[in-house]
Amino acid sequence: MNHRTMLFLVCALCCAALTSQTMAGGPYTLRLGLQQGKTYLYADVVHADVTQEMMGQEMKSATVSTSLSRFVVEKAGADGISAITSLDSMTVSVKNARMDTTMVMPDLLGKRSRLVLSPLGRVLSKAVIDTIGKAGSPMRGASARDAMRVHIFPEAPVAVGGTWSGVIADTNEAMGGKMVTASTLTYTLAGEEQKGGRACVKIAYTGTIVVEGKGSMMGAEIFTEGKGTVSGVLYFDPAAGVTVADESKMETDMTAAITGAQNMTMPISTVGSSARTLRAVVDTAP
């Protein structure tokens, strides 16, 4: 499934009025504002405890993914921003009744994608630049490498206690098919807080998730559908227009229907959490 709904954030040029705001309850005009010619490095940690039932037997698995991703801003303007995203490092640890192993994901490292976002965080377009050559890679889907968590900001200024909502729909490759994830979120500007040495606004969010997908594996077709809940806290530097940290929890209940030589229906429940932290902002190397 979509890891984290998985790891993600780039931005656009911040309006000039934003720089004159004071941290005194707002109201704030929240806009993505990463700068052209800068590279933003983020560290992500994702935990997922999965319980699935197959032919009457329950199987549990615990997965921990750690990664370092970079966002190279190639163009920024009032109408949007274009950034090249890639992974510098990624490891996945899996523990269940059949294995206890840690995998390094070399096939994903350095593989680039291009993402274009509006100043409000809406995805205008995304495209894979470098394909993943190893067809057997367990993480070959685009969702595993996008390393992008996108949030929606309000059009109007918002003060402490103010709320807004957003719908985030995403389509990613999975098991040779497509996985569609739609999240409906409600945001609340909870207050002001120092985070990572920056003056941030603290934004709480809650919402629901709907997942639908179709793919194939080893000659069998797999249809998945499910729903879940998500909650989290976003720490956003309004002066710089950059996410400093994003912490979330998610629970989903899905059903995978497998058709082929053997037909079966497999319930899958997941309880997970993710944490994203801004590690550094550096000048992009020529």
N, C-alpha and C positions, 0 to 999 in steps of 0.2 A: 504494500500500500504506500501511499505517498508519505515519505519519511518526514515527519514533522508536519506534516502537511507542508513539511519538511524544511529547509534552511534558506532565507532569502531577504535582501533589501538593498535597493539602490534608490536614486532620487533625482530631482531636478533643481534648477536654479531657484534660490530663495528670493522672494521679493524684497526690495530695499527697505520697505517699512518694517520688516521683521527685525532688523538689527537694532532698532530703537526701542524694542520692547523691554520692559523690566520684569523681573521675577517677583511679581506682587499680585498674583491671582489672575492675571490676564486682563482682558481677553487676549488670546493668542491666535495668530494666523498661522496654522500649521501647514508647512509645505516641505517637501523633500528638497534638499539643497546641497547635495554633494557637488564638488567642484571639478570642472574640466581640468585634466592634467594631474589629478590626484588618484591614488590607489588606496582603497579601504580594505583592511584585513579584519576578518571576523573569525572567532573560534566558536565552534558549535559542539554541544554534547547532547545526544539523544538517547533516551532509555525507552525500551518497549518490552513489556511482558505480555506474551501472546499465549492464549489458550485456544486450542482447536480440537474438534472432535471428528474422528474418522473411523467409520465402521464400528461405532460403539466404544471406541477407546479414546480417552482424553490425553492430549499431549500438550505439555507446557514448554515454553522456550523464552529465555531472557536474552535480549540483544542490547548492546551498548555501542553506539557509533560516535566517534570523535573525528572532527575535521577542522581544517583551516582553509578558508576560502578567500579569494580576492576579487575585488570589483574595480576594474580599471575604467574610469569615466573618460570616454573618448569625445563626447559632445554633450554640452548642457545649454539649455535655454529656457525661456519662460514657457514654451509649449511642450517641453519634455526633455528627457535625458536618455542618452544611449550609453550603455556600459557593457564591457566584455567581462564575463564571469568565468571563473575556473577554480579548481581545487588545487591547493598546494600539498595537502596531505589528507589521508583518510584511513582509518582503521575501523573494523567492525568485529566485535567480540560476540560470539554466540555460544550459549550454554543451554543444553537440553539433555534428554535421556540418551541421545545418540552421539552427541559431540560436545566438546568443550574446547573451542578454538578461537584464535584471533587472526583475522585476515587483513592484510594490507591490500589496498585497491589500486595497484599501479596502472591499470587500464583507464582509470578515470582521471588521473593526475594530469594537470595541464590542458585537459580537453576544454575548449572554449565554447561558450554560447554568447549570443548577443541578446540583450534585453533592453527594451525601450519602455519607459514609464512616464506617466504624466506627473505633474507636480503634486497631485493628490494621491499618488501611489497606484493608479490604475495601470494595468499592463496593456500597453498599446500594441506591442508585438514581441515575439521572441523566436529565435532561430538557432539551431545547432550549427556551429562553424566546423568543429572537428568531430568526426564520427568515431565511435568506439569500435576498434577492429575485432576484438575477441568476442565472437558471437556467443560463446558460452558463459560470458561474465554474468554472475548473479545480480550485478548492479547495473546492467547495461541500459536500463530505462532512463529517459531524460530526467525524470523526477529525482533520481538519485544524485545527479550531478549538478542540477540547477543551483543548489545551495542558496536558495532565495526565499525569504519569507517576506511577503508583501502585506502591508496594512493600508487601509483606506483612511484618508483624512477629510475633515469637513470642509465644505466650500466657504462657510461663514466663520468669522472669528468665534472662539469658544473660551469661556472662563472656567475656573475651577468649579466643579459640580455639573458642568455642561455635558450633554450626551449627543451622540450621533450614531448612525448605523451604516453598514456597508456589506455588500455581497461580493465575495471573491470566488470566482469560478476558474478552474484550471484543468487543462487536459494534458496528460503525460503518457509517454510510451510505457507499457508494462507487459511482459510476457508475450511480446510480438503483437500486441493490440493496443488499446487505448484505455486509460483510467481517468475518469472525470470526477473531480472533487469540487463540491460547492459548499462554501462556508458562509453562513449568515451571522454577522457579528454585531453586537451592541457595545459601543465604547463609552467610557466615562472618564473625563479628566479629573483624576482623584486629588491632585495637589502638585507641589513642587518638591524636588528632592535632588540632592547631590548624588551623582553616580559616575564612577570612573573619572573623578576629578572635573566633571562638567555640571553646569546648572541645568537640570532637566525638568520636564514635566512628566509626572507619573500617570500613565493611562491604563486603566483596567479594562479588560474586555471579556465578554462571555458570548457563547453562541452555539449553533448547531452545525453539524456536518452531514452531508449526504454524498455517498460514494456509489458510482456505477462503473463497471468495466467489463471488457471482453478481451480474452487472450487465448493463447494455446501453449501447451507444454507437453512434450513427448507424445505428440499425436492426438492429444485430448484437448477439446475446447473447454475453456473455463469462463463462466459468467459469474461476476461478483456484484453484489449490491449490499448496502448497509447504511447505517446512520450512527451518529454519535454526538458528543458534546465536547466543547473546548473552552478553556478559561486561561487567562494569563495577565501579565503586567508588562507594559512597554515603557521603557525609559527613553525619552526623546529630547534631544537638545534643540530647542526651537530656534535659537540664534544661528546655529550651523546647519539646521535642517538634516540632522543625522540621527539614526538609531544608535543608542549607546549600549542598551541591553534589552533582551526580550526573553521572558521566562513564561512557559506555558505548560498546561496539563491537558491531556486528551484521553477520552474513552470512546471506543467504537465497538459496535456489534455488527458483524458482517456474515453473509452466507455466500459460499462458493459452490456453484453447481457445476459438476464436472461431467461431460458427456464424451463418449468414445467407446473403447473396448469395454469399459466398466463405467456405469453411471452411478454417481453418488452426490449427496449434498453434504457440505462440510461447514458447520458453524465456526466462526472465528471471532474471539473477543480479544481486544487489545486495550491495555492501560499503559499510557506513556507520558513522558515529559521531555521537554527540550529547553535548552538554555543557550542563548546567543550573546556574545560579548564582543564589543569593538576592541580590537587589540592595538591597532595602529593606523595612522593616516600618513602616507608618505608621498613624495613626488614621484610621478610615473617615470620610469627609466626611459630615455630616448631610444 
